[in-house]
């Protein structure tokens, strides 16, 4: 038998890796409800991609940047699977150049309590993230988007439709975020919307004091807009 060429060895290795990744998609073929859920949500990176979509990232490049260590091929595969399973939708946005964005369906949003339960479990058994502790390695952009996303209480937002821009000048990179409350969801986005009801210029500490209900918006920085609207938004993050 002839000696395998380096090219054939490399091809076999790549094929093996692709097969292992494909194996992760195989069904557990088990009637257990947990197993059936894991058939959809159990692949590596899937829950983190859903986390990023919930916390305001919608473009392929944004998600890849957030999930460092995930290969482009895996991200493309996971997005395709999530779309096929009805958890996300793919949209073409007009522009130069045109953009492709991904958004959650209601089925996708329904995974949020699963992530919230994981957060609650981790706080009790692993430890929680201090948004102001730079030793964690979490960026200001990450904590400003993600922590409010999972501190938000949909029941408290019933009947509320409001948009708030938060500007944190001390943050490197992105310095403004838009938080829209609509249809019982918090919809964060990077950058400032020109149509916001209120605009808060504050510090990282001030923003989290606001989210935690420790201080009113007008007490943590410069507030433009109706303080009552700011308090209505704040109430959506506070456990009653």
N, C-alpha and C positions, 0 to 999 in steps of 0.2 A: 504494500500500500504506500502510495506516495506521501511525501511530507506536505502538510497543509501550508498554504501560503499565508503571509501576514494579513493580506486582505481578506482571505476567507475566514481566518480566525477572528478578525475584527467584526466581520459581518455576522458570524455565529454568535459572538458576544452580544452585539447589538440586538440580534433577534431574540436571544435569551432574555435580555433586559426587557424588551418589549413584551415578551410572553409573560414575564413575571408581573408586569404592570397590567396586562390584560387579565391575568388571573384574579387580580384584586376586584375585578368587576363581576366575577362569577357569583351567582346567587348562592346563598347558604342552603337553598332548597330545604328550608325548615319551616314548619307551620307557625313557629313562635313569632309573635308580633314584633319583638325586638329584632329578630333576625331579618324580618321583612323590611323594617325601617333601615337596618344597617345595609341592606342591599342597595339602598339609595344614598344614605348619608355616611356610610362607613369607610369610603375611600380616603386615603391620606390627602389632606389639604382641602377637602370638600367643605368642612365646617368653617375653616378659616376664610375661604372664598365667600361663603355666605355672610360671615361676620363683616367682611370688607364691604360687601354690597349693602348691608344694613347700615353701615357707618359712613356711607357717602362716596365710596369709590365705584366708578361705573365703567372705566375703560380698562382694557387689557393691560396696558403698560402700568397703570396705577396699581392694579392688583398684583402684578408681578413684582413691582417694587416693594409692596407691603409684605408679600410672602417670600422673603428672601430664602433661597435654597430650593425653590420649586422651579423646575425646568420649564421652558416655554412650551414644549410638547405636552407636558403634564397639565399645564394650565389650559391649553387649548382643548385637551381631552376632557378635563373636568367641566369646563364651560359647556361643551357640547352635550355631555351627559346630563347636566343640570337642566339644560334647555329641553332635551328629549324627555326628561322626567317631569317637566312642567313646573319647575321651581323658578326659572328665570326666563326672561324674554330678551331677544337681541334686536336692537334698533339701529337704523342708519340715520345719522344726523347730518343734515346738509351743511356744507361749509367748504372752505378751502384750507386744507384738504377735508373731504368728508370724514366723519368720525363714526365709529361703531361703539355703542354703549350697551351695557347690560343692566337690566332692572329686575327686581324681584316680582314674582306673581304673588297672589294671596297665599298660594300653597307654599311659596318660598318664605314669606313673612311668618307663616305658621311654625317655622323652625325656631323662631326667636325664643320661645319659652325653653326650648331644649338648651340653647346656648346660655340662657339666663340661669338655668339649673346647674350647668357646668361651672359657671362663675360662682354661684352660691356655694357649691361643693368645694371649689378651689379656695375660696376665702376661708372656709372652716378647716380644711385639711392641708392646704398647700401654702396659703398666704396670699394676701391681696396686694394689688399694685397701688403704690402711692404715686399719684400723678405728678407730684412735685419732686420725687426722688430721681435724680439724674443717674444714679448708680444702676437703675434697672435697664438703662439703655433705650427706653421708650422715648420716641420723639414727642415734642409738643403737639405736632399734628396728629399723631396717633392717639394720645390721651384725650385731646380736645374733641376728637370725633367719636372715639369708641366708648369712653366712660359715660357720657350723656346718653348715647344710644341705648345702653343697657341699664341706665338708671331711670329711663323714661317709663311712665306708667300710663298705658293706653286708656285705662278707665278714668283717669283724671283729666284726660284730654277730650272727653266727649263734648262735642259742640264747639270746640276751639279750632279756629283756622287763623294762624298767625305765623309771621316770619320774623326771625331775629338774626341780625348780623352781629357777630362777635369779632372784634379786632384786638389782637394781642401783639403789640408792636415789638415786644422783646423776643418773639418766636423767630427762629431761623427759618428761612424758606417761606412757606406759606404763613401769612400773618392775619388772614381773615377767613372766617367760616360762616356759612349761612345755615340756620336751623329752621326748617319749615315744619310746622305741625299741620297735618292734613289727613282727614279720614282715619284718625286714631293712630297715625304713624308719625314718628319723628324722622324727617328726611334731611340729614346733614349733607352739606356740600362744601368743597373747598371754594374759597374766594367769596367776595361779597356780592349779594344780589342788589340791584338798584331799586328793587320793589319791596324792600323789607319794611315792616311796620315799625321796628325799633332797631337802633344801632347802639351797641355797647362797646366802648373802647376801655379796656381794662388790662390787668395783668393775669398771668396764669393762676396765681393765688386768688385773685379777685373773681375770676370766672368760676373756679370750683367752690368758692364761698357762696356764690350765687346759686349754683346747681344744687349744693347741699342744703340750701335754705338758711344759711348762716347770716346772710346779709342781703338787703335789697339791691337791685341793679344800680340804682342811683348812688348807693353808698360804696360801691366797689370801683367806680370809674366814671367816665363821662357817658351819660345816657341821652340819646336823642330819640324822642318818641314818648308815647304815653306810658307812665310808670305802671298804670293798672294793667296794661297789656303785658308788660314785663313780669308782673306778679302772677298773671294768669299762666304764662309760660313756665315760670319758676315752679308753680304748684304741680306741674306735670312731672317733676323730678323728685318730689318729696313724698315719702311714705306717710300716709295719714292713719 
